[in-house]
């Protein structure tokens, strides 16, 4: 099994979750696309989501170098988009990553997406197969492996949603405690 298999599966799960969000609720993605100066229709936003789901399913169900490389390229594209959106809106626009109103885009989005692109890209050299094959190669019927992969997926989700919101709130000026309402 590839030593980076867990990262590949976590990145694919996150990609699939983002794709489902875009396909079901394309509004925020459409707004993010428009804010970045790109074509922005509901069909395009939903189409991006569907492509993300297909890539995620391929990486999880089939695996291999092509599917893993497609996951890496997706995150490279997300990094480019996050940088473009951040530059065009000076960090004031939400990313639209998960299809609903989402966290403000910024440097953290770019960095997380670039790190995922690099890590998954390296994994494409020794790409994992289907997730159940990788889990079957680990102790205790793969339960700890799958659990840790899900934990990593959740941590990446938090890094792209809750963490940027918390950082933005921390930067916001404190309300005047002495002012009357």
C-alpha positions as CSV (number, residue, x, y, z in Angstrom):
1,X,0.0,0.0,0.0
2,X,1.2,3.5,-0.8
3,X,2.4,5.3,2.3
4,X,0.3,8.4,1.3
5,X,-2.9,6.3,0.7
6,X,-4.7,7.9,3.7
7,X,-4.0,11.4,2.3
8,X,-5.3,10.4,-1.1
9,X,-8.5,9.0,0.2
10,X,-9.1,11.9,2.6
11,X,-8.5,14.4,-0.2
12,X,-10.8,12.4,-2.5
13,X,-13.5,12.3,0.2
14,X,-13.3,16.0,0.8
15,X,-13.4,16.6,-3.0
16,X,-16.5,14.4,-3.2
17,X,-18.2,16.2,-0.3
18,X,-17.4,19.6,-2.0
19,X,-18.8,18.3,-5.3
20,X,-22.0,17.1,-3.7
21,X,-22.5,20.5,-2.1
22,X,-21.9,22.3,-5.4
23,X,-24.2,20.0,-7.3
24,X,-27.1,20.3,-4.7
25,X,-26.6,24.0,-3.8
26,X,-24.7,25.8,-6.6
27,X,-25.6,29.3,-5.5
28,X,-22.5,30.1,-3.5
29,X,-20.2,28.5,-6.0
30,X,-21.8,30.6,-8.8
31,X,-21.3,33.8,-6.8
32,X,-17.7,32.8,-6.1
33,X,-17.1,32.2,-9.8
34,X,-18.6,35.5,-10.7
35,X,-16.6,37.3,-8.0
36,X,-13.5,35.8,-9.5
37,X,-14.4,37.1,-12.9
38,X,-15.1,33.6,-14.4
39,X,-18.2,32.3,-16.2
40,X,-20.8,31.7,-13.5
41,X,-24.0,29.9,-14.3
42,X,-25.9,27.4,-12.2
43,X,-25.1,24.8,-14.9
44,X,-21.4,25.5,-14.6
45,X,-21.4,25.4,-10.8
46,X,-23.4,22.1,-10.8
47,X,-21.2,20.7,-13.6
48,X,-18.0,21.5,-11.5
49,X,-19.6,19.7,-8.6
50,X,-20.5,16.6,-10.7
51,X,-17.0,16.4,-12.1
52,X,-15.6,16.6,-8.5
53,X,-17.8,13.8,-7.4
54,X,-16.8,11.6,-10.4
55,X,-13.1,12.2,-9.7
56,X,-13.6,11.4,-6.0
57,X,-15.5,8.2,-6.8
58,X,-12.8,7.1,-9.3
59,X,-10.0,7.7,-6.7
60,X,-11.9,5.8,-4.0
61,X,-13.4,3.0,-6.0
62,X,-10.8,2.4,-8.8
63,X,-7.7,4.1,-7.6
64,X,-4.6,4.2,-9.6
65,X,-2.2,6.8,-11.0
66,X,-4.8,8.6,-13.3
67,X,-7.5,9.0,-10.6
68,X,-4.9,10.1,-8.0
69,X,-3.4,12.6,-10.5
70,X,-6.9,14.0,-11.2
71,X,-7.4,14.6,-7.5
72,X,-4.0,16.4,-7.3
73,X,-4.9,18.5,-10.3
74,X,-8.2,19.4,-8.8
75,X,-6.5,20.8,-5.7
76,X,-4.0,22.6,-7.8
77,X,-7.0,24.2,-9.6
78,X,-8.6,25.1,-6.3
79,X,-5.4,26.8,-5.1
80,X,-5.3,28.8,-8.3
81,X,-9.0,29.7,-7.9
82,X,-8.6,30.6,-4.3
83,X,-5.7,32.9,-5.1
84,X,-7.6,34.5,-8.0
85,X,-10.7,35.0,-5.8
86,X,-8.7,36.4,-2.9
87,X,-6.9,38.8,-5.2
88,X,-10.0,40.0,-7.0
89,X,-12.1,40.5,-3.8
90,X,-9.3,41.3,-1.3
91,X,-10.5,38.4,0.8
92,X,-14.0,39.6,1.1
93,X,-15.7,36.8,-0.9
94,X,-16.6,33.4,0.4
95,X,-15.0,30.5,-1.4
96,X,-18.1,28.6,-2.4
97,X,-16.1,25.4,-1.8
98,X,-18.9,23.3,-0.4
99,X,-21.8,24.8,-2.3
100,X,-23.3,26.7,0.6
101,X,-22.3,30.0,2.1
102,X,-18.8,29.3,3.2
103,X,-15.7,30.7,4.8
104,X,-13.9,33.8,3.5
105,X,-11.2,32.8,1.0
106,X,-7.6,33.7,1.8
107,X,-4.0,32.5,2.0
108,X,-5.0,29.6,4.2
109,X,-7.2,28.2,1.3
110,X,-4.3,28.6,-1.1
111,X,-1.8,26.9,1.2
112,X,-4.1,24.0,2.2
113,X,-5.0,23.3,-1.4
114,X,-1.4,23.5,-2.6
115,X,-0.2,21.1,0.2
116,X,-2.9,18.7,-0.8
117,X,-2.0,19.0,-4.5
118,X,1.7,18.3,-3.8
119,X,1.0,15.5,-1.3
120,X,-1.5,13.7,-3.6
121,X,0.7,14.4,-6.6
122,X,3.6,12.7,-5.0
123,X,1.3,9.8,-4.1
124,X,0.4,9.4,-7.8
125,X,3.9,7.9,-8.3
126,X,2.9,4.9,-6.1
127,X,-0.9,5.4,-6.3
128,X,-3.2,3.4,-4.1
129,X,-5.9,1.2,-5.5
130,X,-9.5,1.1,-4.2
131,X,-10.0,2.2,-0.6
132,X,-11.3,-1.3,0.5
133,X,-8.1,-2.9,-0.9
134,X,-5.9,-0.5,1.1
135,X,-8.0,-1.0,4.2
136,X,-7.8,-4.7,3.8
137,X,-4.0,-4.5,3.9
138,X,-4.1,-2.9,7.3
139,X,-4.6,-4.4,10.8
140,X,-8.0,-5.0,12.4
141,X,-9.8,-5.2,9.1
142,X,-8.9,-1.6,8.2
143,X,-11.2,0.0,10.8
144,X,-8.4,2.2,12.3
145,X,-7.2,3.1,8.8
146,X,-10.6,4.2,7.7
147,X,-11.3,6.0,11.0
148,X,-8.0,7.9,10.7
149,X,-8.8,8.7,7.0
150,X,-12.2,10.1,8.0
151,X,-10.6,12.1,10.8
152,X,-8.1,13.6,8.4
153,X,-11.0,14.5,6.0
154,X,-12.8,16.2,8.8
155,X,-9.7,18.1,9.9
156,X,-9.2,19.3,6.3
157,X,-12.8,20.4,6.1
158,X,-12.4,22.4,9.3
159,X,-9.2,24.0,8.0
160,X,-11.1,25.2,4.9
161,X,-14.3,26.3,6.7
162,X,-14.2,26.9,10.5
163,X,-10.6,28.0,10.8
164,X,-10.8,30.8,8.2
165,X,-14.0,32.0,9.9
166,X,-12.3,32.0,13.3
167,X,-9.2,33.8,12.0
168,X,-11.5,36.4,10.3
169,X,-13.4,36.9,13.6
170,X,-10.1,37.3,15.5
171,X,-9.0,40.0,13.1
172,X,-12.3,41.9,13.3
173,X,-12.2,45.0,15.5
174,X,-13.6,44.5,18.9
175,X,-17.0,46.2,19.5
176,X,-16.8,49.2,21.7
177,X,-17.6,47.9,25.2
178,X,-18.7,51.3,26.5
179,X,-21.1,52.2,23.7
180,X,-24.8,52.2,24.4
181,X,-27.0,50.2,22.1
